[in-house]
């Protein structure tokens, strides 16, 4: 509202200035025109009056001369207006007979003078021209006398100019006074005219405005209402777009034709890790050649796609040109985080390579032994031993295939989801009993501590989890070592912690032990017969139950793997250990 009032005030101020100037110019031109006309009228009036006076004197003089009977009367006539006008009498042939301003004998013939010729022809004549004798613009009036001579009276017009200048001063003074009064009147009239406009209230009653403005006010009020609705709609859309773009995981940047960033969402800011990106040139922010080439290609009118690495992540960047009215207006840059996709692709390639290797090793052994038996290269006494080796490799092959199938089911979401209530302590005891023979071979003692309670989970998966953890703890343990399984209830989780006194894991390898087919010591794994998939299966089982897995290890001391299984129903029994 304050902005609208300010804008309306600016408009009215401009309008007031224009009206005031128009009034002032109108009055000024009127005053000047009136002064000019008045001056012209005064000048013409003075001139006509002087010319009329000359004619009257000439007529009077002619009457006197026509009635003169002696020289004294004629002399009195010559002295009548000696200081006012020039009196000349010429013969019919133009010879100057008498002149009261000059010696007649020295004057040239006046037969060619216009007023003399008119008087000889029609009895009277006049003319206006410059007089050398009188030294100025002069009016001549001539009358034909009864004796055939011509009487001419001439009078200079300088006196008219003197009188006119005096009158003109008065006119100028009056004009200036009128202009001063006009300025005051124009200012007041402008204020009165604009006052109703200045008092227009588009949100209230406008009954006091000019009737002529009522349709315009109603139209403006209607347009104002429509604009407010459109502004609310645009603001709502802008807020929606801003909310969407700001909460996008993907980065979004809008640039103009020179590469200046017009809009940058939060994800894009996080990618570049800089604030106040708006207003900067994106080519100055990121100087990677491939990215800059994509931006330049986009600003040349061609869409492009580049791979962009930043902050340890990989982005697929789509650069699209934006046109408006057939002209290039800028571009849109879209950053899609494909780090997980690249990592998954990398793991898939590694998995394929590892599967091929793991399957090829037992198959090669089986193939070699069967060929030796088939070709009769094996002695009769060795056939049984060869068959035993073939059986071991075949079982290893089956174990690998079964583990791969399990991981595949986890990846595809086809894993078993049935949950039942069972005693986790009894399940751990049964798994320990199943691995008792392997533990006895290395003289390793297995103990289970904690509380006896029921959990609701997938029994088959928890069985697999315990088996893989205990099997690894035995395989990578020292002779005469120990394995401890600690069971407990923490909040809504069942905690299963398996601790061994084995060889331990170096810190740089601890983050990778849950990867598929990852082995710290491949030669030792081959001896123990591991597939490298056990801990990866453990991680998937824990995540399937909404839990987490943690590992702590000290080289030469041992390793502890803690699994947190989320469960809903837990029934506690008395603590039990063995």
C-alpha positions as CSV (number, residue, x, y, z in Angstrom):
1,X,0.0,0.0,0.0
2,X,2.8,2.4,0.8
3,X,4.4,1.7,-2.6
4,X,1.1,2.4,-4.4
5,X,0.7,5.7,-2.5
6,X,4.2,6.7,-3.3
7,X,3.7,5.8,-7.0
8,X,0.4,7.7,-7.1
9,X,2.1,10.7,-5.5
10,X,4.8,10.7,-8.1
11,X,2.3,10.5,-10.9
12,X,0.2,13.4,-9.5
13,X,3.4,15.5,-9.0
14,X,4.3,15.0,-12.6
15,X,0.7,15.8,-13.7
16,X,0.7,19.0,-11.5
17,X,3.9,20.2,-13.0
18,X,2.6,19.6,-16.6
19,X,-0.7,21.4,-15.9
20,X,1.2,24.3,-14.2
21,X,3.6,24.7,-17.2
22,X,0.7,24.5,-19.7
23,X,-1.2,27.2,-17.7
24,X,1.9,29.4,-17.5
25,X,2.8,29.0,-21.2
26,X,-0.8,29.8,-22.2
27,X,-0.9,32.9,-20.1
28,X,2.5,34.0,-21.2
29,X,1.7,33.6,-24.9
30,X,-1.6,35.4,-24.4
31,X,0.1,38.2,-22.6
32,X,2.8,38.5,-25.2
33,X,0.3,38.3,-28.0
34,X,-1.9,40.9,-26.3
35,X,1.2,43.2,-25.8
36,X,2.2,42.8,-29.4
37,X,-1.3,43.5,-30.7
38,X,-1.7,46.5,-28.4
39,X,1.7,47.9,-29.4
40,X,0.8,47.5,-33.0
41,X,-2.6,49.2,-32.5
42,X,-1.0,52.1,-30.5
43,X,1.7,52.5,-33.2
44,X,-0.8,52.5,-36.0
45,X,-3.1,54.9,-34.1
46,X,-0.3,57.3,-33.4
47,X,0.9,57.1,-37.0
48,X,-2.6,57.7,-38.4
49,X,-3.1,60.6,-36.0
50,X,0.1,62.3,-37.2
51,X,-0.7,61.7,-40.8
52,X,-4.2,63.1,-40.3
53,X,-2.7,66.1,-38.6
54,X,-0.4,66.7,-41.6
55,X,-3.4,66.4,-44.0
56,X,-5.4,68.9,-41.8
57,X,-2.5,71.4,-41.8
58,X,-2.1,71.0,-45.6
59,X,-5.8,71.6,-46.2
60,X,-5.7,74.6,-43.9
61,X,-2.6,76.0,-45.6
62,X,-4.2,75.5,-49.0
63,X,-7.3,77.4,-48.0
64,X,-5.1,80.2,-46.7
65,X,-3.0,80.3,-49.8
66,X,-6.0,80.2,-52.1
67,X,-7.4,83.2,-50.3
68,X,-4.2,85.2,-49.8
69,X,-4.1,88.6,-51.3
70,X,-0.8,90.0,-50.3
71,X,2.8,88.9,-49.5
72,X,2.3,89.4,-45.8
73,X,-0.4,86.8,-45.7
74,X,1.8,84.4,-47.5
75,X,4.7,85.1,-45.2
76,X,2.5,84.5,-42.2
77,X,1.6,81.1,-43.7
78,X,5.3,80.2,-44.1
79,X,6.0,81.0,-40.5
80,X,2.8,79.1,-39.3
81,X,4.5,75.7,-38.6
82,X,8.1,76.5,-39.3
83,X,9.3,74.3,-36.3
84,X,6.8,71.5,-36.8
85,X,6.6,70.7,-40.5
86,X,8.3,71.4,-43.8
87,X,6.3,73.5,-46.3
88,X,7.2,73.5,-50.0
89,X,5.5,75.1,-53.0
90,X,6.4,73.9,-56.5
91,X,5.5,75.1,-59.9
92,X,3.6,72.8,-62.2
93,X,6.9,71.8,-63.8
94,X,8.3,70.8,-60.5
95,X,10.5,73.8,-59.8
96,X,10.7,74.6,-56.1
97,X,9.4,78.1,-55.6
98,X,9.3,78.3,-51.8
99,X,10.6,76.0,-49.0
100,X,10.7,76.9,-45.3
101,X,13.5,74.4,-44.4
102,X,16.0,75.0,-47.3
103,X,17.0,77.6,-50.0
104,X,14.6,77.0,-52.9
105,X,17.2,77.9,-55.4
106,X,19.4,75.1,-54.3
107,X,16.8,72.3,-54.3
108,X,16.4,70.0,-57.3
109,X,13.3,69.7,-59.4
110,X,10.5,67.9,-57.5
111,X,8.5,67.0,-60.6
112,X,9.3,63.3,-60.1
113,X,8.0,63.1,-56.5
114,X,5.1,60.7,-56.1
115,X,2.9,63.0,-54.1
116,X,3.5,66.0,-56.6
117,X,2.5,63.8,-59.5
118,X,-0.6,62.6,-57.7
119,X,-1.6,66.2,-56.8
120,X,-1.1,67.4,-60.4
121,X,-3.2,64.5,-61.6
122,X,-6.0,64.2,-59.0
123,X,-5.7,67.4,-56.9
124,X,-4.2,65.6,-53.9
125,X,-1.4,63.1,-53.2
126,X,0.7,61.6,-50.4
127,X,3.7,59.4,-49.9
128,X,6.0,58.0,-47.2
129,X,9.8,57.9,-47.7
130,X,13.1,58.8,-46.3
131,X,13.9,62.5,-46.5
132,X,17.5,63.6,-46.8
133,X,16.6,67.2,-45.9
134,X,14.7,66.2,-42.8
135,X,17.0,63.3,-42.0
136,X,14.4,60.6,-41.3
137,X,11.3,58.7,-42.4
138,X,8.9,61.4,-43.5
139,X,5.2,61.7,-44.5
140,X,4.4,63.9,-47.5
141,X,1.0,65.4,-48.4
142,X,0.5,67.6,-51.5
143,X,-2.5,69.7,-52.7
144,X,-3.0,71.4,-56.1
145,X,-3.6,75.1,-55.5
146,X,-5.9,77.3,-57.6
147,X,-3.0,79.0,-59.3
148,X,-1.7,75.7,-60.6
149,X,1.1,75.5,-58.1
150,X,1.4,72.5,-55.7
151,X,1.5,72.9,-51.9
152,X,3.3,70.1,-50.1
153,X,3.6,69.6,-46.3
154,X,6.1,67.0,-44.9
155,X,6.5,65.9,-41.3
156,X,9.1,63.4,-39.9
157,X,7.8,60.3,-38.0
158,X,10.5,60.3,-35.2
159,X,8.0,61.8,-32.8
160,X,5.7,58.8,-33.3
161,X,8.6,56.4,-32.3
162,X,9.4,58.5,-29.2
163,X,5.7,58.5,-28.1
164,X,5.5,54.7,-29.0
165,X,8.5,53.9,-26.9
166,X,7.0,55.6,-23.9
167,X,3.8,53.8,-24.3
168,X,5.7,50.5,-24.9
169,X,7.4,50.8,-21.5
170,X,4.1,51.0,-19.9
171,X,2.9,47.9,-21.8
172,X,6.0,45.9,-20.8
173,X,5.5,46.8,-17.1
174,X,1.8,45.9,-17.3
175,X,2.8,42.6,-19.0
176,X,5.3,41.7,-16.3
177,X,2.7,42.4,-13.6
178,X,0.2,40.2,-15.5
179,X,2.8,37.4,-15.7
180,X,3.5,37.5,-12.0
181,X,-0.2,37.4,-11.2
182,X,-0.6,34.6,-13.8
183,X,2.1,32.5,-12.1
184,X,0.2,32.8,-8.8
185,X,-3.1,32.1,-10.5
186,X,-1.7,29.1,-12.5
187,X,-0.2,27.6,-9.3
188,X,-3.5,27.9,-7.5
189,X,-5.6,26.7,-10.4
190,X,-3.3,23.7,-10.8
191,X,-3.5,22.9,-7.1
192,X,-7.3,23.1,-7.2
193,X,-7.5,20.9,-10.4
194,X,-5.2,18.2,-9.0
195,X,-6.7,18.2,-5.5
196,X,-9.6,15.7,-6.3
197,X,-7.1,13.4,-8.0
198,X,-4.8,13.5,-5.1
199,X,-7.6,12.6,-2.8
200,X,-8.6,9.5,-4.8
201,X,-8.8,6.4,-2.5
202,X,-9.0,3.2,-4.5
203,X,-9.9,1.4,-1.3
204,X,-12.6,3.8,-0.1
205,X,-15.2,6.3,-1.2
206,X,-14.4,8.5,-4.3
207,X,-17.7,10.5,-4.5
208,X,-15.8,13.8,-4.4
209,X,-13.8,13.3,-7.6
210,X,-14.7,14.8,-11.0
211,X,-17.6,13.0,-12.7
212,X,-15.5,12.8,-15.8
213,X,-13.0,10.7,-13.9
214,X,-15.4,8.2,-12.4
215,X,-15.3,5.7,-15.3
216,X,-11.5,5.8,-15.2
217,X,-11.4,5.3,-11.4
218,X,-13.7,2.4,-11.7
219,X,-11.6,0.9,-14.4
220,X,-8.4,1.4,-12.4
221,X,-10.1,-0.2,-9.3
222,X,-11.1,-3.2,-11.4
223,X,-7.6,-3.5,-12.9
224,X,-6.1,-3.1,-9.4
225,X,-8.3,-6.0,-8.1
226,X,-7.3,-8.1,-11.1
227,X,-3.6,-7.3,-10.6
228,X,-3.8,-8.2,-6.9
229,X,-5.4,-11.5,-7.8
230,X,-2.7,-12.2,-10.4
231,X,0.0,-11.2,-8.0
232,X,-1.3,-13.6,-5.4
233,X,-1.4,-16.3,-8.0
234,X,2.1,-15.6,-9.2
235,X,3.4,-15.4,-5.6
236,X,1.7,-18.7,-4.8
237,X,3.2,-20.3,-7.9
238,X,6.6,-18.7,-7.2
239,X,6.5,-20.0,-3.6
240,X,5.5,-23.5,-4.8
241,X,8.3,-23.5,-7.4
242,X,10.8,-22.2,-4.8
243,X,9.7,-24.8,-2.3
244,X,10.0,-27.6,-4.9
245,X,13.4,-26.5,-6.1
246,X,14.8,-25.8,-2.7
247,X,13.8,-29.3,-1.5
248,X,15.1,-31.1,-4.6
249,X,18.0,-33.5,-4.0
250,X,19.1,-32.5,-7.5
251,X,21.0,-29.3,-8.2
252,X,19.3,-26.7,-10.3
253,X,20.9,-23.5,-11.7
254,X,19.4,-21.0,-14.1
255,X,21.9,-18.8,-16.2
256,X,21.5,-15.9,-18.6
257,X,23.2,-15.7,-22.0
258,X,26.5,-14.6,-20.5
259,X,26.7,-17.4,-17.9
260,X,25.5,-15.2,-15.0
261,X,23.6,-17.4,-12.4
262,X,20.1,-16.1,-12.0
263,X,18.8,-18.7,-9.6
264,X,20.6,-21.5,-7.6
265,X,18.8,-24.0,-5.3
266,X,20.1,-25.4,-2.0
267,X,21.4,-28.6,-3.5
268,X,23.4,-26.7,-6.1
269,X,24.9,-24.5,-3.4
270,X,25.9,-27.7,-1.5
271,X,27.6,-29.0,-4.6
272,X,29.8,-26.0,-5.1
273,X,30.1,-25.3,-1.3
274,X,29.9,-21.5,-1.9
275,X,27.4,-18.9,-0.8
276,X,26.0,-16.0,-2.8
277,X,26.3,-17.8,-6.1
278,X,23.5,-15.7,-7.7
279,X,25.0,-12.9,-9.8
280,X,28.3,-14.7,-10.4
281,X,29.5,-16.2,-13.6
282,X,29.3,-20.0,-13.5
283,X,32.4,-20.2,-15.7
284,X,34.4,-18.4,-13.0
285,X,33.1,-20.7,-10.2
286,X,33.9,-24.0,-11.9
287,X,36.9,-24.2,-14.2
288,X,36.8,-27.9,-15.2
289,X,37.3,-28.0,-18.9
290,X,34.6,-30.6,-19.7
291,X,32.0,-28.7,-17.6
292,X,32.9,-25.3,-19.1
293,X,32.7,-26.8,-22.6
294,X,29.2,-28.0,-21.8
295,X,28.1,-24.6,-20.5
296,X,29.5,-22.9,-23.6
297,X,27.7,-25.4,-25.9
298,X,24.5,-24.8,-24.0
299,X,24.8,-21.0,-24.4
300,X,25.5,-21.4,-28.1
301,X,22.0,-23.0,-28.4
302,X,22.8,-26.8,-28.2
303,X,21.8,-29.1,-25.4
304,X,24.6,-31.1,-23.8
305,X,25.3,-33.7,-21.1
306,X,28.6,-34.1,-19.1
307,X,29.9,-36.1,-16.2
308,X,30.9,-33.9,-13.3
309,X,32.9,-34.8,-10.2
310,X,32.8,-32.7,-7.1
311,X,33.4,-33.3,-3.4
312,X,33.9,-37.0,-3.9
313,X,30.6,-37.4,-5.8
314,X,29.8,-38.1,-9.4
315,X,27.1,-36.0,-11.1
316,X,25.4,-36.4,-14.5
317,X,24.9,-32.8,-15.6
318,X,22.2,-31.9,-18.2
319,X,22.6,-28.5,-19.8
320,X,19.5,-27.3,-21.7
321,X,19.2,-24.1,-23.8
322,X,16.2,-21.9,-23.1
323,X,14.5,-19.9,-25.9
324,X,11.9,-17.2,-25.7
325,X,10.4,-15.4,-28.7
326,X,12.8,-17.3,-31.0
327,X,15.8,-15.9,-29.2
328,X,18.2,-17.6,-26.8
329,X,17.4,-16.4,-23.3
330,X,19.8,-18.5,-21.2
331,X,20.1,-22.1,-20.0
332,X,19.1,-24.6,-17.3
333,X,21.7,-26.7,-15.6
334,X,20.5,-29.9,-13.8
335,X,22.8,-31.9,-11.5
336,X,21.8,-35.5,-10.9
337,X,23.8,-37.4,-8.3
338,X,24.8,-40.8,-9.8
339,X,27.4,-41.7,-7.3
340,X,25.4,-44.7,-6.0
341,X,24.7,-45.8,-9.6
342,X,28.4,-45.6,-10.4
343,X,29.3,-47.4,-7.2
344,X,26.7,-50.1,-7.9
345,X,28.0,-50.5,-11.4
346,X,31.5,-50.8,-10.1
347,X,30.4,-53.4,-7.5
348,X,28.5,-55.2,-10.2
349,X,31.6,-55.5,-12.3
350,X,33.7,-56.5,-9.3
351,X,31.0,-59.0,-8.3
352,X,30.9,-60.5,-11.8
353,X,34.7,-60.8,-11.8
354,X,34.8,-62.3,-8.3
355,X,32.0,-64.7,-9.1
356,X,33.8,-65.9,-12.2
357,X,37.0,-66.3,-10.2
358,X,35.4,-68.0,-7.2
359,X,33.5,-70.4,-9.5
360,X,36.4,-71.0,-11.7
361,X,38.8,-72.1,-8.9
362,X,36.8,-75.2,-7.6
363,X,35.6,-76.0,-11.2
364,X,39.2,-76.1,-12.4
365,X,40.2,-78.4,-9.5
366,X,37.2,-80.7,-10.2
367,X,37.9,-80.7,-14.0
368,X,41.6,-81.5,-13.5
369,X,40.9,-84.4,-11.1
370,X,38.1,-85.9,-13.2
371,X,40.3,-85.8,-16.3
372,X,43.1,-87.6,-14.5
373,X,40.7,-90.3,-13.4
374,X,39.1,-90.5,-16.9
375,X,42.4,-90.8,-18.7
376,X,43.7,-93.4,-16.2
377,X,46.4,-91.1,-15.0
378,X,45.4,-91.6,-11.3
379,X,46.5,-94.7,-9.5
380,X,43.8,-96.9,-8.0
381,X,44.9,-96.0,-4.5
382,X,44.6,-92.2,-5.3
383,X,41.1,-92.4,-6.8
384,X,39.4,-92.3,-3.4
385,X,41.6,-89.3,-2.3
386,X,40.7,-87.5,-5.6
387,X,37.0,-88.2,-5.1
388,X,37.3,-86.7,-1.6
389,X,38.9,-83.5,-3.1
390,X,36.2,-83.4,-5.8
391,X,33.6,-83.6,-3.1
392,X,35.2,-80.8,-1.1
393,X,35.3,-78.5,-4.1
394,X,31.8,-79.4,-5.2
395,X,30.5,-78.5,-1.7
396,X,32.5,-75.2,-1.9
397,X,30.9,-74.6,-5.3
398,X,27.4,-75.2,-3.9
399,X,28.1,-72.9,-0.9
400,X,29.2,-70.1,-3.2
401,X,26.1,-70.6,-5.4
402,X,23.8,-70.6,-2.4
403,X,25.4,-67.5,-1.0
404,X,25.1,-65.7,-4.4
405,X,21.4,-66.7,-4.6
406,X,20.8,-65.3,-1.1
407,X,22.5,-62.0,-2.0
408,X,20.5,-61.9,-5.2
409,X,17.3,-62.4,-3.3
410,X,18.2,-59.5,-1.0
411,X,19.1,-57.2,-4.0
412,X,15.8,-58.0,-5.7
413,X,13.7,-57.8,-2.5
414,X,12.7,-61.4,-2.8
415,X,14.1,-62.5,0.6
416,X,11.9,-64.3,3.1
417,X,9.8,-61.8,5.1
418,X,8.0,-64.3,7.4
419,X,8.6,-63.4,11.1
420,X,8.0,-65.7,14.0
421,X,8.6,-65.6,17.7
422,X,11.6,-67.7,18.9
423,X,14.2,-67.9,21.7
424,X,17.3,-66.3,20.3
425,X,19.4,-67.8,23.1
426,X,18.4,-71.4,22.1
427,X,19.0,-70.6,18.4
428,X,22.5,-69.4,19.2
429,X,23.2,-72.5,21.3
430,X,22.1,-74.7,18.4
431,X,24.4,-72.9,15.9
432,X,27.3,-73.3,18.4
433,X,26.6,-77.0,18.7
434,X,26.6,-77.3,14.8
435,X,30.1,-75.7,14.7
436,X,31.4,-77.6,17.7
437,X,33.5,-79.9,15.6
438,X,35.2,-77.1,13.7
439,X,36.0,-75.4,17.0
440,X,37.4,-78.6,18.6
441,X,39.8,-79.0,15.7
442,X,41.5,-75.6,16.7
443,X,40.7,-76.1,20.4
444,X,38.5,-73.0,20.5
445,X,36.0,-72.6,23.3
446,X,32.6,-71.1,22.4
447,X,30.6,-69.5,25.1
448,X,27.1,-67.8,25.0
449,X,26.3,-65.2,27.6
450,X,23.4,-62.9,28.2
451,X,19.6,-63.2,28.7
452,X,17.3,-65.8,27.4
453,X,14.4,-64.1,25.6
454,X,12.1,-64.3,22.6
455,X,12.2,-62.1,19.6
456,X,9.9,-61.8,16.6
457,X,12.1,-62.0,13.5
458,X,12.9,-64.2,10.5
459,X,14.3,-67.3,12.2
460,X,16.1,-68.7,9.1
461,X,17.9,-65.4,8.5
462,X,19.0,-65.0,12.2
463,X,20.2,-68.6,12.0
464,X,22.2,-67.7,8.9
465,X,23.6,-64.6,10.6
466,X,24.8,-66.5,13.7
467,X,26.3,-69.3,11.6
468,X,28.3,-66.9,9.5
469,X,29.5,-64.8,12.5
470,X,30.6,-67.9,14.5
471,X,32.1,-69.6,11.4
472,X,34.2,-66.6,10.7
473,X,35.2,-66.2,14.3
474,X,36.4,-69.9,14.3
475,X,38.2,-69.8,10.9
476,X,40.1,-66.6,11.6
477,X,40.9,-67.4,15.3
478,X,44.1,-68.6,16.9
479,X,44.5,-72.1,18.2
480,X,43.4,-72.4,21.8
481,X,41.4,-69.2,21.4
482,X,37.8,-68.4,22.3
483,X,34.6,-67.1,20.8
484,X,32.0,-65.3,22.9
485,X,28.4,-64.7,21.9
486,X,26.8,-62.0,24.0
487,X,23.0,-61.6,23.7
488,X,21.1,-58.6,25.2
489,X,18.0,-56.4,24.8
490,X,18.6,-52.7,24.2
491,X,15.5,-50.6,23.8
492,X,13.6,-52.1,20.8
493,X,16.7,-54.0,19.5
494,X,18.1,-57.4,20.1
495,X,21.9,-57.1,20.3
496,X,24.1,-60.0,19.1
497,X,27.8,-59.4,19.8
498,X,30.3,-62.0,18.6
499,X,33.9,-61.6,19.9
500,X,36.9,-63.7,19.0
501,X,40.6,-63.8,20.0
502,X,41.8,-64.1,16.4
503,X,44.2,-62.3,14.1
504,X,42.2,-59.1,14.0
505,X,41.8,-56.7,11.1
506,X,43.9,-53.7,10.1
507,X,42.1,-50.3,10.3
508,X,42.4,-49.7,6.6
509,X,40.6,-52.9,5.9
510,X,37.8,-52.7,8.5
511,X,35.5,-50.5,6.3
512,X,35.6,-53.1,3.4
513,X,35.1,-56.4,5.2
514,X,31.3,-56.3,4.5
515,X,31.9,-56.0,0.7
516,X,31.1,-59.0,-1.4
517,X,34.1,-61.3,-2.0
518,X,36.4,-59.0,-0.1
519,X,39.2,-60.9,1.6
520,X,42.0,-59.5,3.7
521,X,44.3,-62.5,3.2
522,X,43.3,-64.4,0.1
523,X,45.8,-67.2,0.6
524,X,44.4,-67.8,4.2
525,X,40.8,-67.7,2.8
526,X,41.6,-70.3,0.3
527,X,43.0,-72.5,3.1
528,X,39.9,-71.9,5.3
529,X,37.5,-72.4,2.3
530,X,35.6,-69.1,2.8
531,X,33.6,-67.6,0.0
532,X,34.1,-63.9,1.0
533,X,30.3,-63.5,1.1
534,X,29.6,-64.3,4.8
535,X,29.8,-60.8,6.3
536,X,28.0,-59.3,3.3
537,X,25.1,-61.7,3.9
538,X,25.2,-60.7,7.7
539,X,24.9,-57.0,6.8
540,X,21.9,-57.6,4.4
541,X,20.1,-59.7,7.1
542,X,20.6,-56.9,9.7
543,X,19.4,-54.2,7.3
544,X,16.4,-56.4,6.4
545,X,15.4,-56.3,10.0
546,X,15.8,-52.5,10.2
547,X,19.0,-52.7,12.3
548,X,22.7,-51.9,11.9
549,X,26.0,-53.7,12.2
550,X,29.2,-52.4,13.8
551,X,32.8,-53.8,13.8
552,X,35.7,-53.2,16.1
553,X,39.0,-54.9,15.7
554,X,42.6,-54.8,17.0
555,X,45.3,-56.6,14.9
556,X,46.7,-59.6,16.9
557,X,44.1,-59.2,19.6
558,X,40.7,-60.0,18.1
559,X,37.5,-58.8,16.5
560,X,34.0,-58.0,17.8
561,X,31.0,-57.8,15.5
562,X,27.8,-56.2,17.0
563,X,24.5,-56.7,15.2
564,X,21.3,-54.8,16.3
565,X,18.1,-56.6,15.2
566,X,15.0,-54.5,15.5
567,X,12.2,-56.6,17.1
568,X,8.8,-55.9,18.6
569,X,8.0,-58.7,21.0
570,X,10.6,-59.7,23.6
571,X,10.0,-62.1,26.5
572,X,12.8,-62.2,29.1
573,X,13.8,-65.2,31.0
574,X,16.4,-65.7,33.7
575,X,20.0,-65.0,32.7
576,X,21.7,-68.1,31.4
577,X,25.2,-68.9,30.2
578,X,27.3,-71.9,29.1
